[in-house]
Amino acid sequence: MKIYSKILAIVFLLSFTACESWLDVQQEGEFESEHLFADGEGYRAVLNGLYKSMSVTALYGRELSFGMVDCMSQQYDVDNEDANRSDLYKAFQGFRYLDNTTRDVIDQVWLSAFKVIANANDLLQNIEQASADKFREGELERSLIMGEAYACRALLHFDMLRLFAPAPVNDDQQTYVPYVDTYPNILATSIQVTPFLEKVIGDLERAKKLVAVFDTTEAGVKANATASMRTSLPTISDYESFFYGRAYRLNYHAIVALQARVYQYANRLDEAFACAKEVVEAGTQEGGKAFFEDDFSGLTFKSGNDIEAFDARRDYKSKSSILFTAYNKRAYDEAGLENYFKPKAPEGGGGTVNNYFLVRRADLFKSRGNDEWQTDIRSSCMIFFAQYVYPISGKWYLPSTNPKESEHLKMSPVLRLTEMRYIMAEYYAKKGNFEEAYSILNDIRAKRGLANTLTQQNSFSEFVTDLVEDARREWISEGQLFYLYKRLDAPFERNGVSRKLTKSEACLPLPTDQK
């Protein structure tokens, strides 16, 4: 693989002045490893650089969140010529991966992911040989940085597998993606899906053990708390700011959640269930308040096209349900958010916005043929009508004043608590316990304003229908729906026809020099 010969170790240094200063990273240029890893500050900088690199537009900053992958899931009405004239995203929705424009984007996704992996490997190889004396908090800090680096490497590898190789349900025993665990590695070779997944699982197991050294302590639990704790952090023992504000990073519970996702993909059901259950139970109660929660019913939303009401919101992405998010302080400009989610027409009558990601609201909010878009909070209160006409995701709503500084626009959710509950429900359904499976689905629905319960079905295929119909609402503009169709080999609707993904639709074309 030639990609590693092209990679420069681009590192992002950070200021350590604020509680959540890990989010505030600045590109400083290229550094030689012997200088960069001279002390613990350099290791912190590289770790923060990994997180920053994940948030670029080719990865979770756009294409793996609301962009390319969600178009591939048929979530949007990109064929509406009045609101979307982007040939790029029409091509992705049409699975035209070999067009010049789409191929360029796909190659950039691959290149960007393996850049993160390369820098993670460089960090790991250096820190594994480093003395604990280099770090302010000694072995505690060394373990934490190493664990997060393993988790970053596993996450990016896993998503490249999900994009470029068949799901296990359709595994043809061919080789697709390399698992790169050394730096530099110019001749990395592809491996089959099953051994690849074993490597992901191995990295996540290492990561979990390493971050547990801090994250499972009393101070670590407080540092990883969600909701208000993520914005107003307490004084935590004698640890300084690097250990605070970890709630949106790949901390212990985010890693366990990622394990659940990977185990489920690998069809290791018992292990997936155990991991998902651990995360759900960890979020139940702590001092009378839930750490993680996916109850939207307590949130105050305003529906429709009321700009003033949307501007007044404080939580656009249901943050208490997020377990891990990519963060980019310059997302507004770098991801071109104004091109896709501008709530009003340009000032001075300069025409309309022509690249909206229009949510297929009427289709996504049907359950067994019943129209629920008026009662489901995820539709009635989390969809905004841009220019009073075009339904776009309220998760990416652009406030009228100073949108560049809006925190929710800097966040791209990668893992949610709700997915853990889906994993548990699917486990019960596969075990034939449909009563418990539907109990979970109906509880999720009730917390989103739906009083009517789903009628229990007693076959797995019927359960999948109900699971997909809920998940496609939950994951609007978050880049997860395509993987659900692919993993379950589940039918989806395109141009009024229900069908499954073909292999050429399910697998992006590999870069020419990887074949």
Secondary structure by P-SEA (a helix, b strand, c coil): ccccccccbbbbbbbccccccccccccccccccccccccaaaaaaaaaaaaaaaaccccccccccccaaaaaacccccccccccccaaaaaaaacccccaaaaaaaaaaaaaaaaaaaaaaaaaaaaaacccccccccaaaaaaaaaaaaaaaaaaaaaaaaccccccccccccccccccccccccbbbbbcaaaaaaaaaaaaaaaaaaaccccccaaaaaaacccccccccccccccccccccccccccaaaaaaaaaaaaaaacccaaaaaaaaaaaaaacccccccccccccccbbbbcccaaaaaaacccccccccccbbbbbccccccccccccccccccccccccccccccccccccccccccccccccccccccccccccccccccccccccccccccccccccccccaaaaaaaaaaaaaaacaaaaaaaaaaaaaaaacccccccccccaaaaaaaaaaaaaaaacccccaaaaaaaacbbbbcccbbbbbcccccccccccccc
